[in-house]
């Protein structure tokens, strides 16, 4: 049997075979997700505007309700008031 003393170097030119598919993939993936947040941003702005309008309407309704003066007729029985006053005076005197 013969024995080999040398080395064989095999060089493959992978660059030529893979460059074009890689460039195509990079071009396709480059713009993926480019406008992904735009719709979310528009939706959030729209909802914020709607919430602000609703709050303004509620504020106007509440403000309108409180512009009207609140009135209440108070009827006091003089005898009952005097009795209560005496009770309070007596209780206060006991605590001194």
PyMOL commands that set and color helices and strands:
alter all, ss='L'
color gray80, all
select helices_A, chain A and resi 14-30+38-67+78-95
alter helices_A, ss='H'
color red, helices_A
deselect
rebuild
show_as cartoon
